[in-house]
């Protein structure tokens, strides 16, 4: 890129021209290397609105122990090529919009859902995409995550699942799945909040929660975000947040311990969990509508109501004994460390960048030849997470024995290291 003056107003003042995530790194992950046929498209041509011309690097930090003088040496290396890759790739963000109508009551185990409706994937602009990697993401009370896949009236094998989720060891996992225009996806996040004394809201802080999935796909579709949220779209009841409507009802039934703050619930009372389940799977729109956030690859947000009832009653369920597609290894298997990916779609004609994204250490130098291999510079320890005692440690991640030597935990997708498109 030959213009080093980034569009500051667009990227720092909440402008819509700089809100598309194109890559993320989270705690515990290694570098990401695209297959030889795929890369992220960049362009220095200011007249080319369909290609990334600027990016914003967003880093979220977490210092839960309030350590004075903590320093972070995380960095980012992007490897690019002037040689055209066969396919443009991109990232699709799925799940529940990070909006505080999503909340988890204290003291329970429960599931939160995020819908990617077929009306959004109908806008792919291509017949299908191939997903080559998946990244499931929640925070410290998330213990199991799954990305389900639906076509027509039938549920297919899960695209990805992690039944031993560990916030401190998150990864892009290699997959090979065709997703057709018109398919639907459901992100499921199972939370254990029995260690919490107050409700947990959706948000960017480590102590808040998210329910997200990220897919690296090719060829790049016209959809970058396909999420859902409970939303008061028409400002009914004076614009009341759906969460407040539920809390007011819970308070009237005696489930709220402190009506002054509405932050502490007594979920052991008969009917409390059932009322919350009615909120999370609100097919009748009792607590306002569920809306889709369908964001195009180079367009503004689109919010519109969707019907979520088919996801819970209308699909032919997936037969788990079907050998067609096994997504993650069982406890007796070890995943391959060098996956083979064989793309087979129509080539793109747009120049692309093929980045390898990885944190760097002070004084480290590397060359862009081959496939670099290194451990991330930050591998924090776990705080505040309660796992099901029946679960065994996941072999999906490799724990680092030096994790206790780290001073600062980097949060969300460094805990988030997020690269955001700016046109």
N, C-alpha and C positions, 0 to 999 in steps of 0.2 A: 504494500500500500504506500503510495507516494505522498499522501497528505497526512501529516502527523498531528494535525489539529483536530482532536475529537470533538464531536458535536456536544459540547458541555451542557447546554440548556436541555437538550433532548434526553441526555443520559443521567443527569443528576436531579432534575426537577420532576421526575415521574412521567416524562413524556412517553407516549405510546409507541414511539419509534425505537425504543430501547427496552423492550420488555419480553423478548423471546429467548428463553434459555436454549443454548445450543450444545452445552456440555456441562457436566457437574462432576465433582470429586468429593468424596466424603470420607470420614474417619475409617482408617484401616485399608483403604483401597490402594492398589498398585496403579501403574500407568495403564492407559488404554491405547491399543494399537488397532487401527482399522485394517481389514483385509486388503490385499493389494489392489483389489478392484474398486474400492470405495474410499471417498474422502469428503470432507466438509467443503462446500464451495465458498470461495472468497473472490472479491473483485475490487480492483482499484478504480474502476470506471464509475464516476459519479452519476452517470446517466443510466446505470444498470440497477434499478430498484429491486430486482429479484435476487440479488446476491449480497452477502454480508460485506460491508465496507468498514465498519467500526465494531469493536466489541468492548463491553464493560466487564471488568473482573470484579466480582462481588465476593467478599470473604466475611463469614460470620464467626465470631470468636466466643468462647465460653471459658470462664475462669471460676468454676464453682467454689473453689477453696479460697478465693480472693488472695492469691499469691502475689505479693508485692515484687515488682521488678521482673515479672515474667516476660520472656521474649519469644517471638515466633520467627523462625527462619524459613517458613514455607515459601515456595516459589512455583513457577509454572514454566514449562518448556513446551513450545509448540514446534513440531517438525512439519515443514511443508515441502511441496514439490512443484516445480513448474510444468511437470509432465501431467497431462490430462489423465485422470483416473476414469475408469469406465462408467462408474455410477456416482451421482451426487447422493450423499447420505444426509440424514438429519436425525434429530431427537424429538420424540413425542412425549409430552408430559401427561400422565393419566392420574386418576384418583379423585380425592375430595379437594375442592378449592380450599386454600388455606384461609379460612374465614371462620369467625368464632361462633357461627351457628353450629359448627362441629364442636362437641365437647364430650368428655368422658367423666361420669360421676365418680366420686371417690369410693373406694372400697369394693369394687366389683371386677369381674372379668366379663368382657363384652366385645362385640365386633362392630366396626364402623365400615361403611361402604362408600365407594366413589364410582359413579357410572360414566362410562364412555358410550354414548348412545349411537345407534346406527345412522341417525340423521346427521351426525357430525362426520363419521367416516365416509359417508356418501360424498363428502366434499374432498376426498383424497386427490382427485384430479388424475389418478391412475387406477387401473383395475385392481391392483394389489401391491403390497410392499412386502419385503422380506425383513423380518426382525432378526438381527444378528447378535444383540446383547440386551440384557434386561437388568434393571437396577431397582430393587424394592427399597422403600425408604419410610421409616417412622422414627420416633425419638425413643426415650428411655423406658416407657411403659409398653411399647410395642413388643410382642413376643412371637407372633406368627403373622406372616404376610402371604397373600396369594393374589395372582392376577389371572382371572378366569376369562374364557373366550367363548363367544356365542356366534353362531351363524344360522340364519333362518330361525327355525324354532328349536334348534338343537344346541346343547352345550358341548363344546369340544374339550380336549385335554387342556389343563391349565397351561398358560404360556410360561409361567414361572411360579414357584412357591418356595418359601423358606419357613419351615416349621420350628426352627431354632434361631430366630432372628436375634442378632446381637448388634446393638447400635454402634459399638466401637470397632466392628469389623465388617464394613459394608463393601460391596463389590459390584462391578458390572460383570454379569455372568453370561458366558457365550450361549446362545440359543440359535435355533434355525426354525423359524415359524413364518408361514405365509399368512398375512392378514389382508383380507379382501375388503374393498370398498363396500360398505353396508354391514360389516361385522360390528358386534358390540363387545365391550370388555367391562369387567367389574373388578375393581380393586378392593380386596378385603383386608382389613387390619384388625387383628385380635389383640386387645389390650388387657393388661393386668394392672389395675389401679389400687390394689389392696394395700400398697405402701403409701398411698396418698391420703392426706387429711382433708383436701379440698378438691373441687372439680378441676379438671385439666382442660384448658381451652386450646383450640388450634392456634398456632403461631410459630414464629421463627426461633424462639428461645428453646434451649434444650429441655427446660422444664415444661414447655408447652408440647403440643403434638402435631404430627402430620400423618397423612395417609396417602402416599404417592407411589407411583411406579413410572420409570423412565425406560423407553425403548429406543435403541439405535436401529434405524431402518434405512433401507434403500429400495427403489429410488426415492428421493425426497418427495413426500406428498405435500399437498397444500394445507395440511393440518399440523399445527405445532402443539396445541393443547386441547385435550378432550377430557373435561372434568365435570363434576356436578357438585351442587351444594343446596341445602335447604335455604330458601331465600324469599323474603317478602317483596316480591317483584313489583307489586302495585301499591306499596306503602299502606296496606290495610292496617287497621288499629293504630293509626298514627305513625306508621313506619316501624312498628315493634319488631325487634330481632326475634326470629323463631325460637331461639333459646330462651328468651324472656317469657314468651308465651307458654312454653313447656314448664319453666320454673314457677310461674304463677300458678299453673294448675297443680304442680307438685306441692307447692306451699299450701294450697287449699286442701290438699289431702293429707297434710301433716308430714311430708317427706323432707321438708327443708328444716335444718336444725337452727340456722341463724337467718331469719327473714331479712335482717338488716343488710347483710352482704350477699345473700343468696349463693354462697360459695361452698357450704357444707351440707351434705345430704345424708339422710339416714336410709340407705338403700336396703337395709335388712327388714324394713317394715313390709308387711304383705302388700303386694301390688306395685311397689316402687320399681322393681326391675321390669315388670310387664309394661308399665307406663313408659319407661325409657326405651324399651324395644319398639313400642309403638311409634316413638319419635324417629328412631334410626331407620325403620322400615315403614315409612309413612305413605303407603300406597294410596290412601284416601285424601292426602293433602290436608290433614287435620291441622298441622302446624305450618301452613302455607305451602307453596309449591316447591318441588324439586326442580331446579333449573340446570341446564347444560351450559358450561362455559366452553364454547368451541372457538378456538383462536386459530386463524389461518396463519400460514407461514410468513406472510407479509401483509397482514390486515389487522383491523381492530377487533376487540372483544365482541363476541356475539353471545348474548344470554337469551335463552328461550325455555319455556316449560317443557318437561319431558315426563313420560309415563314410566315409572320404575317397576310397576307391578309384574311385568313379564320375567324380570330377573329373579323373582322369588316364588313364582307359581306357574309361569307360562312356558318354560323351556323343558324339552326332553333332557333329563340329567345326563351328565357324562358318566360312562361306564368305566370305573377306575381299573377294571381288569383288562381293558382294551390295550393291546401292546403297541398301538400305533405310535404313541409318542410318550416317552418317559422323560420328564423334564429335568429333575435333579437327582443326584445319586442317593441311594439308600444308605443307611448307617454302615453297611458293610462294603460300600463302594467308595472309590476315590476318584474325583473328577480329573479328566485329562488336563495337563498344564499347557498343552499346545493344541488347542482346538483347530480343526480343519473346517473352514468355511468356504462353500462353493457357490458364489452368486451365479444367477442364470437369467438375469433380466435384460431389457433393452438398454444399450449404453446411452449415457448423457453426452451432450456436446459442450457442456460448460466447464471451463477450467476449475479445478478443485484444489483444496488444501487437504493434505493427509496428515492431521496432527497426531502426535503422540503426547498425551497430556500427563504430566507427573510432577509431584512435588520434588524440589531439589534441596540439597543440603548446602551449608556455607562452604564455599571454596570448591564445590564440585563442578567439573566440566565434563561434557560428553560430546560425542559427534553424532550426527543424525544417521549414520550408516547402521544397517541391521536393525534389530529390535532391542532397545535398551532394557535392562532389567535392574530394578533396585527396589528397596523397600521404602514406603512413604516416610517422611521425616517426622510424622506425628502418629503415634499409636497409643492413645490414652487408655486409662483404666475405666472400668465400668462403675458408674455411681447411680444409685437410686433405682436399679432395675430388679424386679422380682420375677424369676422364671418358674415355670411349672416344675416341681421336683421330679416329675416323671420323665422330663425331657433329658436327652443325652446331649453332650456338646456337639455342635454341628461340625461336620468335616468340610463344610462349604468354605470356611475361613481358616486361615492359619494364624493362630494367636502368637503374639510377639512376647517373648519372656522378658524383654526390657521395657515393657509398657510402663512400669512404675517410675521410670527415670524421666518421663516426659513432664514438662511444666505446664504447658497450656494445651487445652483441648480445642481443636478447631471444629467449628460446628456447622451443621447443615450442608448441602451439595453445591475448604478447610473447615468445621462440622459441615457446612457447604462451602465449596469453592465453586463458584458459578460463573460461567462465561455466557454473557447475554448478547444477543444480536442487536446491532443498531444499524439501521439503513441510512 
